[in-house]
Amino acid sequence: MEPLKEERYKKIRILILFLLMNLCFYGIFSVEHFAADTYVSENVGWADTAALYFSNGRWLMTLICLFSGFFHISFAVEKTLSWAMAIIFLSLAELVIYGLLKKRTRIEEKYNLSWLLMIFSSFMMISNLFVLEYFIFPEYTGAICLGIFFNILEVKFVLKFLEGGIWKSFVLGVFLGTIGMMGHQGAFGITAVLLILLAKDTFANVKMFVKNTVVIGGAYLIPCVANVILTKLAGSARVAGKLQILESLKAAVGQIADLLMTTANFMPKYVYFVMCIIAGGAVLVLVIMKKDIKRLLHVFYVAVVFLLAVISPFLMTEAVYISVVPRTVYVMGAGMGIILILYLLLEDKSRIRIYAAAGYAVLFLGIQYFNTCQMETSHYVSVGIDYYDVNYIAQQVWIYENDTGNQINRICIYTDDCPLGIYYGLTGYGAINERVMSNTWAAGNVYKRFTGTDYIIEEGDPQVYEQYFKGKNWHYLDDEQIVFIGDTLHLCLY
């Protein structure tokens, strides 16, 4: 077989492998599901959703919304297409990283453990622990993962510039990164980390260090500044009008530390942190044993850039708007992938250590897979509980309308003393897998979406609250939470 054709078939086989891995982890999301934002979008329509994403600088989603609206694509169809886009573009991004790793490590493309570690590390970088949250938002998943793919293409072209000095590679890379950041700003940090991780000879001499640092810094900062300017011009309030870096830093660091330990329940508490510390410590010991100061400096440089990539996006955000969740610190979920790549760059020939690294990676992926399945199951159960609650309420509305002759066309939302965000026995964190029917700003939209009604959503009446709901704390849906007065449904969320 011709070498070029053989190389093409190899790439196709590797791509299929990544597709299968992503389908194992995230294939269930092809089944229709919802997040709180999804209900809102489906009620306001494509045009208003496009305007919202435009103002937040997420223009890839804006384009998808406009495209869907123009061609009258339903939300159900768009969500399926979005899922398919996510699986495809995550796999393509992993294929690109695999190619870069193969070139950088010079590991032969044989089906052995070293090759398997390249596969694992590519997968762990892109389909990392925190990518799961992107799948929770079905209409938006595809745009985010398309953005991640563009981010990885920037890495490829900027590395090409560093090796060959061809300026059009740098310009093309920065352009692709600018587009990639329009997927989701929280995913862009992975670009800087991969560039520092895979750039050759950064510590060969002072001149090379300065050159690589300036080029990589520019490749990261130019898309960031462009997105900040565009987002500010689009009218977003999240971009700080007046920089208050210290306040933003304080707001971010505490939340980052908490998320590092809890991982939003994507892994058992402390497991991710402890496994990364153990693996990172082992790699650091190996580097020290080699007595190579350049490798040691490279490890510390990667660690510093990793920390900056996690923290820096929040410094341009008003402190009150800072919310550190997996989708805003995507790169933090790639810790194990980064450590594994650092190990591969050592070109370690010890069979025992290679076996140990492969076993450790399998253990990590096994834990990630188990907890991903747990989160996915809880997600669909939570959606099912919302669906049940809405149908029960709709039944009471039907009975009331038939008994009284009144027609309900308004809904007022209240909450009891302690709304139950995550239902008993389910796994979730914050907005992830929340019962949307416990969420005051979204519950009305859930009802409208599942019942096909077009009720006017109004603020609650204080007198009604005092009479019917004050001091109550339900643990399940009860008839007392459903009060009808004239043409208005007064609903108290539990």
C-alpha positions in Angstrom: 0.0 0.0 0.0 1.2 3.5 -0.8 2.7 5.3 2.2 0.3 8.3 2.0 -2.7 6.0 1.7 -1.5 3.9 4.6 -1.0 7.0 6.7 -4.6 8.1 5.9 -6.0 4.7 6.9 -4.1 4.9 10.2 -5.6 8.3 10.9 -9.1 7.0 10.1 -8.6 4.0 12.5 -7.4 6.3 15.3 -10.3 8.6 14.7 -12.7 5.7 14.9 -11.1 4.7 18.2 -11.6 8.1 19.6 -15.2 8.2 18.3 -15.9 4.9 20.1 -14.4 6.1 23.3 -16.5 9.3 23.3 -19.6 7.3 22.4 -18.9 5.0 25.4 -18.7 8.0 27.7 -21.2 10.4 26.2 -23.3 8.4 23.8 -26.4 8.5 26.1 -26.8 12.2 25.5 -28.1 11.5 22.0 -31.4 10.9 23.9 -33.3 14.2 24.3 -32.7 16.0 27.5 -32.9 19.4 29.1 -31.1 21.9 31.3 -32.6 25.0 32.8 -31.3 27.1 30.0 -32.8 24.7 27.4 -36.3 25.3 28.6 -35.8 29.1 28.4 -34.4 28.9 24.9 -37.2 26.6 23.7 -39.8 29.1 25.0 -38.2 32.4 23.7 -37.1 30.9 20.3 -34.0 31.0 18.2 -33.8 34.8 17.6 -33.7 35.7 21.3 -31.4 32.9 22.2 -29.0 34.1 19.4 -29.1 37.6 20.8 -28.2 36.3 24.3 -25.2 34.3 23.1 -24.1 37.2 20.9 -24.0 39.5 23.9 -21.8 37.0 25.8 -19.3 36.7 23.0 -20.2 33.1 22.1 -20.8 33.7 18.5 -20.5 30.1 17.3 -23.7 29.4 19.1 -25.2 32.6 17.7 -24.5 31.3 14.2 -26.1 27.9 15.0 -29.2 29.7 16.4 -29.5 31.9 13.4 -29.0 29.0 11.0 -31.6 26.9 12.9 -34.1 29.7 12.9 -33.6 30.5 9.2 -34.1 26.8 8.1 -36.8 26.2 10.7 -34.9 23.5 12.5 -36.7 22.4 15.6 -35.0 22.4 19.0 -35.2 18.6 19.2 -33.4 18.2 15.9 -30.8 20.8 16.8 -30.0 19.1 20.1 -29.4 15.8 18.3 -27.2 17.6 15.7 -25.4 19.4 18.5 -24.6 16.1 20.3 -23.3 14.6 17.0 -21.1 17.7 16.4 -19.7 17.4 19.9 -18.7 13.7 19.5 -17.2 14.3 16.1 -15.2 17.5 17.0 -14.0 16.2 20.3 -12.7 13.1 18.4 -11.1 15.3 15.7 -9.4 17.4 18.4 -8.0 14.2 20.0 -6.7 13.1 16.6 -4.8 16.4 16.2 -3.3 16.1 19.6 -2.4 12.4 19.0 -0.5 13.5 15.8 1.3 16.3 17.7 2.3 13.8 20.4 3.5 11.2 17.9 5.7 13.8 16.3 7.0 15.2 19.6 7.7 12.0 21.5 8.8 9.9 18.5 6.9 6.9 19.8 6.4 4.4 17.1 2.9 3.7 16.0 2.8 0.1 17.2 0.0 -1.4 19.3 1.9 -1.4 22.5 1.5 0.3 25.9 3.5 3.4 24.9 1.1 3.9 22.0 -1.9 3.2 24.3 -0.6 6.0 26.6 -0.6 8.4 23.7 -4.2 7.5 23.0 -5.2 7.9 26.7 -3.4 11.2 27.1 -5.0 12.6 24.0 -8.4 11.5 25.2 -7.8 12.8 28.8 -6.8 16.2 27.5 -9.9 16.8 25.4 -12.7 14.5 26.8 -11.4 15.4 30.2 -13.2 15.1 33.5 -14.9 18.5 33.1 -16.2 18.1 29.5 -19.2 16.3 31.0 -20.8 19.6 31.9 -20.8 20.8 28.3 -23.0 17.8 27.5 -25.5 18.8 30.1 -26.5 21.8 27.9 -27.8 19.9 24.9 -28.4 22.8 22.5 -25.0 24.3 23.2 -22.7 21.3 23.3 -21.9 21.2 19.6 -20.8 24.9 19.5 -18.6 24.5 22.5 -16.8 21.4 21.2 -16.4 23.0 17.7 -14.7 25.8 19.6 -12.4 23.3 21.4 -11.5 21.8 18.0 -10.5 25.3 16.7 -8.5 25.9 19.9 -6.5 22.7 19.2 -6.0 23.7 15.6 -4.5 26.9 16.9 -2.0 24.8 18.9 -1.1 22.9 15.8 -0.4 26.0 13.7 1.4 28.0 16.3 3.7 25.0 17.0 4.3 24.9 13.3 5.3 28.6 13.4 7.7 27.9 16.3 9.4 25.2 14.3 9.5 26.8 10.8 9.1 30.5 11.4 6.3 30.8 8.8 4.2 33.8 9.9 1.1 32.8 8.0 1.0 29.7 10.3 1.0 32.0 13.4 -1.7 34.3 11.9 -3.9 31.4 10.9 -3.4 29.9 14.3 -4.4 33.1 16.1 -7.4 33.5 13.8 -8.6 29.9 14.6 -8.1 30.5 18.3 -10.2 33.7 18.1 -13.0 31.7 16.5 -12.5 28.9 19.0 -12.9 31.2 21.9 -16.4 32.1 20.5 -17.4 28.6 21.4 -17.0 29.0 25.2 -14.4 31.2 26.8 -13.9 28.7 29.6 -12.4 26.2 27.2 -9.6 28.4 25.8 -7.1 27.9 28.6 -6.2 24.5 27.2 -4.5 26.3 24.3 -1.8 27.9 26.4 -1.1 24.7 28.4 -0.7 22.6 25.3 1.5 25.1 23.6 3.9 25.3 26.6 3.7 21.5 27.0 4.5 20.6 23.4 6.8 23.5 22.2 10.3 22.2 21.5 13.6 23.4 23.1 11.9 26.2 25.2 14.8 26.0 27.7 17.6 25.4 25.1 18.9 28.9 25.8 17.6 32.3 26.9 16.8 33.5 23.4 14.7 30.4 22.7 12.9 30.8 26.0 12.0 34.4 25.3 11.0 33.6 21.7 8.7 30.8 22.7 7.2 32.7 25.7 6.4 35.8 23.6 4.9 33.8 20.7 2.8 31.6 23.0 1.8 34.5 25.1 0.7 36.4 22.0 -1.2 33.3 20.7 -3.1 33.2 23.9 -3.6 36.9 24.6 -4.7 38.1 21.2 -7.8 35.9 21.0 -8.5 36.8 24.7 -8.3 40.5 24.1 -10.3 40.3 20.9 -13.1 38.4 22.7 -13.1 40.8 25.6 -13.5 43.7 23.2 -16.2 42.1 21.1 -18.1 40.9 24.2 -18.0 44.4 25.7 -19.1 46.0 22.4 -22.0 43.4 22.3 -23.2 44.7 25.6 -22.3 42.0 28.2 -22.2 43.1 31.8 -19.9 40.3 32.8 -16.8 41.9 31.4 -15.4 44.3 34.0 -15.9 47.9 33.0 -13.4 48.8 35.7 -10.7 46.3 36.5 -10.7 45.2 40.1 -8.3 42.3 39.9 -7.8 41.7 43.6 -11.6 41.4 44.2 -12.0 39.1 41.2 -9.0 37.0 42.3 -10.4 36.6 45.8 -13.8 35.5 44.4 -12.2 33.0 42.1 -9.5 31.3 44.1 -11.7 30.0 46.9 -14.2 28.6 44.4 -11.4 27.0 42.3 -9.9 25.3 45.4 -13.4 23.9 46.3 -14.0 22.6 42.8 -10.6 21.0 42.7 -11.5 18.9 45.7 -15.2 18.2 44.9 -14.9 18.1 41.0 -18.7 18.9 41.1 -19.2 15.3 42.1 -17.8 14.2 38.7 -15.5 12.0 40.9 -15.7 11.2 44.6 -14.4 14.0 46.8 -10.6 14.4 46.8 -10.0 11.5 44.4 -9.1 13.7 41.4 -6.8 15.9 43.5 -5.1 13.0 45.2 -4.6 11.0 42.0 -3.1 14.0 40.2 -0.8 14.7 43.2 0.4 11.1 43.2 1.0 11.0 39.4 2.5 14.4 39.3 4.8 13.6 42.2 5.9 10.4 40.4 6.7 12.3 37.2 8.6 15.0 39.2 10.7 12.3 40.9 11.6 10.8 37.5 12.6 14.2 36.1 14.8 14.8 39.2 16.4 11.4 38.8 17.4 12.3 35.2 19.3 15.3 36.6 18.2 17.4 33.6 17.6 21.0 34.7 15.9 21.9 31.4 13.3 19.2 31.9 12.7 20.2 35.5 12.3 23.9 34.4 9.8 22.7 31.7 7.7 20.8 34.3 7.5 23.9 36.6 6.8 26.2 33.6 3.9 23.9 32.6 2.6 24.0 36.2 2.7 27.8 36.3 0.9 28.2 33.0 -1.7 25.6 34.1 -2.5 27.7 37.2 -2.6 30.9 35.2 -4.9 29.3 32.6 -7.3 28.3 35.3 -7.3 31.7 37.2 -6.7 34.4 34.5 -10.1 34.2 32.7 -11.8 35.4 35.9 -9.6 38.5 36.3 -11.5 40.2 33.5 -14.9 39.4 35.1 -16.8 41.4 37.7 -16.5 39.6 41.0 -20.3 39.3 41.4 -20.5 37.4 38.1 -17.7 34.9 38.9 -19.0 31.3 39.1 -16.3 28.6 39.1 -18.0 25.5 37.7 -16.5 22.8 35.4 -17.5 24.6 32.2 -15.6 27.8 33.2 -12.4 25.9 34.1 -12.3 23.2 31.5 -8.5 23.0 31.5 -8.5 22.1 35.2 -10.2 18.8 34.3 -7.2 17.9 32.0 -4.7 17.6 34.9 -4.1 13.9 34.5 -3.8 14.2 30.7 -1.1 16.9 31.2 0.8 14.7 33.7 0.7 11.7 31.3 2.0 13.8 28.5 4.9 15.1 30.7 5.7 11.4 31.4 5.6 10.5 27.6 8.0 13.4 26.9 10.6 11.8 29.3 10.8 8.9 26.7 11.1 6.5 29.6 12.1 3.0 28.5 11.4 1.2 31.7 8.8 -1.5 31.1 7.7 -1.6 34.7 7.1 2.2 34.8 5.2 2.0 31.5 3.0 -0.8 32.8 2.4 1.2 36.0 1.5 4.4 34.0 -0.9 2.4 31.8 -2.5 0.8 34.8 -2.9 4.1 36.6 -4.4 5.7 33.5 -6.9 2.8 33.1 -7.8 3.1 36.8 -8.4 6.9 36.4 -10.5 6.4 33.3 -12.5 3.7 35.0 -13.3 5.9 37.9 -14.2 8.7 35.5 -16.4 6.4 33.4 -18.3 5.1 36.4 -19.0 8.5 37.8 -19.9 9.9 34.3 -22.5 7.1 34.1 -23.8 8.0 37.5 -24.1 11.7 36.6 -25.8 10.8 33.3 -28.3 8.6 35.0 -29.1 11.2 37.7 -29.5 13.8 34.9 -32.2 11.8 33.1 -33.9 10.9 36.4 -34.0 14.6 37.3 -35.5 15.5 34.0 -38.1 12.7 34.5 -39.0 14.1 38.0 -39.6 17.5 36.5 -41.7 15.9 33.7 -43.8 14.0 36.3 -44.3 17.1 38.4 -45.4 19.2 35.4 -47.9 16.6 34.3 -49.4 16.3 37.8 -49.8 20.1 38.0 -51.3 20.1 34.5 -53.8 17.5 35.6 -54.9 19.7 38.6 -55.3 22.6 36.2 -57.5 20.5 33.9 -59.7 19.5 36.9 -59.9 23.1 38.1 -60.9 24.4 34.7 -63.5 21.8 34.2 -65.0 22.2 37.6 -65.1 26.1 37.6 -65.2 27.1 34.0 -62.3 29.4 34.6 -59.4 29.4 32.1 -55.9 29.5 33.5 -53.6 31.8 31.6 -51.2 33.1 34.3 -48.7 31.5 36.6 -47.0 32.8 39.7 -44.0 31.0 41.1 -43.0 30.8 44.8 -40.7 28.6 46.8 -41.0 26.9 50.2 -38.5 27.6 52.9 -35.9 25.2 51.6 -36.2 24.3 47.9 -34.7 20.9 47.0 -32.2 21.5 44.1 -30.8 18.0 43.8 -33.4 15.3 44.4 -32.8 12.6 47.1 -30.4 9.9 46.0 -29.3 11.7 42.8 -25.8 12.9 42.1 -25.4 16.6 41.1 -23.7 19.9 41.9 -25.2 23.4 41.7 -27.0 23.7 38.4 -25.8 20.3 37.2 -28.7 17.8 37.5 -30.7 20.3 39.5 -34.5 19.8 39.5 -35.4 22.7 37.3 -38.8 22.7 39.0 -37.1 24.0 42.1 -35.7 26.9 40.1 -37.8 30.1 40.2 -36.5 31.7 37.0 -36.9 28.5 34.9 -39.9 26.5 36.4 -42.5 28.5 34.4 -40.6 27.7 31.2 -40.5 24.0 32.1 -44.3 24.0 32.5 -44.9 25.8 29.3 -42.5 23.5 27.4 -44.0 20.2 28.6 -47.7 21.3 28.4 -47.5 23.4 25.3 -49.3 26.3 27.1 -48.4 30.0 26.7 -49.1 31.2 30.2 -48.0 34.6 31.3 -45.3 34.3 34.0 -45.8 36.9 36.8 -44.2 37.7 40.1 -45.8 36.1 43.2 -48.4 37.8 45.2 -47.2 38.5 48.8 -50.6 38.0 50.3 -51.0 34.6 48.6 -47.6 33.6 49.9 -48.4 34.6 53.4 -51.7 32.7 53.4 -50.7 29.5 51.6 -46.9 28.9 51.5 -45.1 30.8 54.3 -43.2 28.6 56.7 -43.8 25.4 54.7 -41.1 23.0 53.6 -42.3 20.1 51.4 -40.2 17.1 50.4 -42.3 16.1 47.5 -45.1 17.6 45.3 -48.2 18.1 47.3 -51.7 19.5 46.4 -51.1 22.3 48.9 -48.5 23.7 46.6 -51.0 24.2 43.9 -53.4 27.1 44.5 -55.9 28.5 41.9 -57.4 32.0 42.2 -59.4 33.1 39.2 -57.3 32.8 36.0 -54.0 32.3 37.9 -52.1 29.3 39.0 -50.0 30.0 42.1 -47.3 27.3 42.3 -45.0 26.8 45.2 -41.8 24.9 44.4 -40.4 22.5 46.9 
